[in-house]
Amino acid sequence: MQPSSPTPSSATRTDAVAPPLVVDLDGTLIRTDLLYETAMRAGGRTPLKSMAAAVHLLRGKATMKSFFAEAGALDVSTLPYNEECIAFLRRERARGREIILASASDQRLADAIAKHLGLFDEVYGTGADRNLGGAAKAELLCAKYGERGFDYIADRKVDMAVWRRARKALTVNASPALRRLLEGVHNDVEHIAPDGRGLGQRLTTLLKVLRPHQWVKNLLIFVPILTAHRFEPAVLLTAMLAFGLFSVVASSVYALNDLLDLEADRRHPRKRHRPFASGAVPIAWGMVLAPLLLGLGFGLAALTMPWQFLVALGLYYALTLSYSAWLKRRVIVDVICLGLLYTLRIIAGGLAVAIPLSPWLLALSMFLFLSLAIMKRMAELEDARRTEREVIAGRGYQPDDLPVLQAMGVASGYIGVLVLALYINSATVTELYKSPTILWGTCPLLLYWISRLMMKTHRSQMHDDPIVFVAKDPISLFIGFCIVFLMFLGAYL
């Protein structure tokens, strides 16, 4: 295995300078694992081709890493770098030490990162001949620099084979258990950036993967109950179960979406702080969590809910998966898809409790949620224009599209209000409401609400998810209360 071309040192080494400082890559220099990064990247770009990864694994782990490195080409500038580790390496380099990058990741990826940082004198990675991990890495380093002729920085138990043969063992983000284990087998240990997070902090970070604040969207499941005036305990309990199952499956989708969208999220000013994008939660955890939640949600639904609800849940998952993988990059198709996902929640709610859905309700939801979906894209474009970005990462829109989207959003929202007005004037409404005239008060409220949200979006005051904004906005909540109150008066007064 040949090292990459050395980077010129910023200081001349002398005999008094400490031995070479070798640093691991995955989890140490960066807060992620490049094998999982490239696997998810390849899965998002070429899912069918990526299914052949098992064949490459049979030929050896090095072959599989090479396959993913090629299929899931990464922009290494967006990776979550460990700034504390990099700062330490720069200080040591300034003292004249030779800095070496030795990684079990593919050589091409290690070279790209070394070129990006401009910090390393030599770079060793996994090549076609062998996987440079654990004992293989220890053998290589001892052959190059001698037994205990180097210091080594890493973060995981698999690095123990290298630490044992290093002059000094250094850790980055090591767990308390690993630190204790290392101190028991090595007499010269230094912890550069210990992982000080307790169990509570770890659980809180993991909870963010589930995006519980997004579960507010699943309250749409209760809309059929509200519009049909069916408030029996059994109906409400069934709807609450449907809400819980939908939330579990939705969290599975959110986790998968975050895994497929890592690079785009890291370019986003807010999304770059998401658990997977920032490296706060290992990608491997997400690869386990997403199918686990999916199986739990569908398994319980199959046992407790009508088959029609299970079909709606399956359609929701399939459409969301298609959106995450492909449709979100298709102009106009993406916002229609988002609008359908909201409407599908209402349909699922009706199927869960066997309440027939009114065509008026479906039409209202289709136009209203299309308007909100367009506002979501507008908010992202306003942010892109403010930060002078020409396009939204992972989307097909440009800031110049804003006027067209604004017209579409206003038109769609107002058509939704028109549908509501036609419904109030229809014969259907007299079957459910004693005083349907009172319902006319909902129209100006809804007109004001849509207009206000559009104005907020135009002024760059909108969250990039309007539903989250609405859930936290006092005025929106007050308008919602007023609409429900008017519906109550119309039904029972």
TAMOLIN-V401823 format. One record per helix or strand of 2 or more residues. SS is the DSSP state (@ for helix, = for strand). FROM is the first residue (numbers start at 1). TO is the last residue. Records with the same first field share a line. If there is no record, write none. Layout:
SS: FROM-TO  FROM-TO
This chain:
=: 20-23  99-106  122-126  150-154  168-172  189-193
@: 34-45  47-50  53-58  61-71  76-78  83-94  107-117  135-145  157-163  176-185  199-210  212-228  233-260  262-266  271-273  275-278  283-304  307-325  327-329  333-352  359-386  399-424  428-431  436-458  466-472  474-492
